[in-house]
Amino acid sequence: MSPEMKSILEKIKEVPALLLYCFTPECQVCKSLRPRVEILLQNYPAVHLLYLNINDYPMIRGQHLVFTVPTLILFIHGKELKRFSRFFSLDELKEFLERTTINL
């Protein structure tokens, strides 16, 4: 396991709230969604955002069962709490963050 991959896995476990944004460079939806997610997360300072090009990390893609992009996975204290894949609205993400990050 590369040091960079180990660092990513450690960050998922260590950060209290982390949104893993899985993408590929070819994905146009991923490119257009990214700035909107960044803007949304400005309202949730406890949630850290980590971008992951799944082409570069096939082992992480396999471990977290990422079959499509964009996939956003919310981890709370290292545990996957919710996954948003391919077709979801930012309102869904916002509503979920409102409910789950209030005590962080």
C-alpha positions as CSV (number, residue, x, y, z in Angstrom):
1,M,0.0,0.0,0.0
2,S,1.4,3.4,-1.0
3,P,2.0,6.0,1.6
4,E,-0.5,8.3,-0.1
5,M,-3.2,5.7,-0.1
6,K,-2.5,4.9,3.6
7,S,-2.8,8.6,4.3
8,I,-6.2,8.8,2.6
9,L,-7.5,5.8,4.6
10,E,-6.2,7.3,7.9
11,K,-7.8,10.6,7.1
12,I,-11.2,8.9,6.6
13,K,-10.8,7.3,10.1
14,E,-9.4,10.3,11.9
15,V,-11.6,13.2,10.7
16,P,-14.9,13.4,12.6
17,A,-16.9,14.2,9.5
18,L,-15.6,13.7,6.0
19,L,-17.2,13.9,2.6
20,L,-15.3,11.7,0.1
21,Y,-16.0,13.0,-3.4
22,C,-15.2,10.2,-5.9
23,F,-14.7,11.3,-9.4
24,T,-12.9,10.7,-12.7
25,P,-11.3,13.4,-14.9
26,E,-13.5,12.4,-17.8
27,C,-16.8,12.9,-15.8
28,Q,-18.4,16.2,-16.9
29,V,-21.1,15.9,-14.1
30,C,-18.3,15.5,-11.6
31,K,-16.7,18.7,-12.9
32,S,-19.9,20.8,-12.8
33,L,-21.0,19.4,-9.4
34,R,-17.7,20.0,-7.6
35,P,-17.9,23.8,-7.2
36,R,-21.5,23.6,-6.0
37,V,-20.6,21.0,-3.4
38,E,-17.8,23.3,-2.2
39,I,-20.2,26.2,-1.9
40,L,-22.7,24.1,0.0
41,L,-20.0,22.8,2.5
42,Q,-19.1,26.4,3.4
43,N,-22.2,26.2,5.6
44,Y,-20.9,23.0,7.3
45,P,-17.4,23.8,8.6
46,A,-17.2,20.6,10.6
47,V,-17.4,18.5,7.3
48,H,-14.0,18.1,5.6
49,L,-14.0,17.5,1.8
50,L,-11.6,15.0,0.2
51,Y,-11.5,14.6,-3.6
52,L,-10.5,11.1,-4.8
53,N,-9.8,10.3,-8.5
54,I,-10.9,6.7,-8.4
55,N,-8.7,5.9,-11.5
56,D,-5.7,6.6,-9.3
57,Y,-6.9,4.5,-6.4
58,P,-8.5,1.2,-7.6
59,M,-8.0,-0.4,-4.2
60,I,-10.0,2.3,-2.4
61,R,-12.6,2.2,-5.1
62,G,-13.0,-1.5,-4.5
63,Q,-12.9,-1.2,-0.7
64,H,-15.7,1.4,-0.7
65,L,-17.6,-0.2,-3.6
66,V,-17.6,2.9,-5.9
67,F,-19.0,1.7,-9.2
68,T,-20.1,5.0,-10.7
69,V,-19.2,8.7,-10.5
70,P,-19.8,11.1,-9.0
71,T,-20.2,9.3,-5.7
72,L,-20.1,11.2,-2.5
73,I,-19.7,9.2,0.7
74,L,-20.2,10.9,4.1
75,F,-18.1,9.4,6.9
76,I,-18.8,10.2,10.5
77,H,-16.0,9.0,12.8
78,G,-14.7,6.7,10.1
79,K,-18.0,5.0,9.4
80,E,-19.9,5.4,6.2
81,L,-23.2,7.1,7.1
82,K,-24.6,7.9,3.7
83,R,-23.8,7.6,0.1
84,F,-24.9,9.7,-2.8
85,S,-24.3,8.3,-6.3
86,R,-24.8,9.4,-9.8
87,F,-28.3,10.9,-9.7
88,F,-29.0,13.0,-6.5
89,S,-29.8,16.5,-5.8
90,L,-27.8,19.0,-3.8
91,D,-31.0,19.5,-1.7
92,E,-30.8,15.8,-0.7
93,L,-27.2,16.3,0.4
94,K,-28.0,19.5,2.2
95,E,-31.0,18.0,4.1
96,F,-28.9,15.1,5.2
97,L,-26.0,17.3,6.4
98,E,-28.5,19.4,8.3
99,R,-29.8,16.3,10.2
100,T,-26.5,14.6,10.8
101,T,-23.8,17.2,11.4
102,I,-25.8,19.4,13.9
103,N,-23.9,17.9,16.9
104,L,-20.4,17.9,15.4
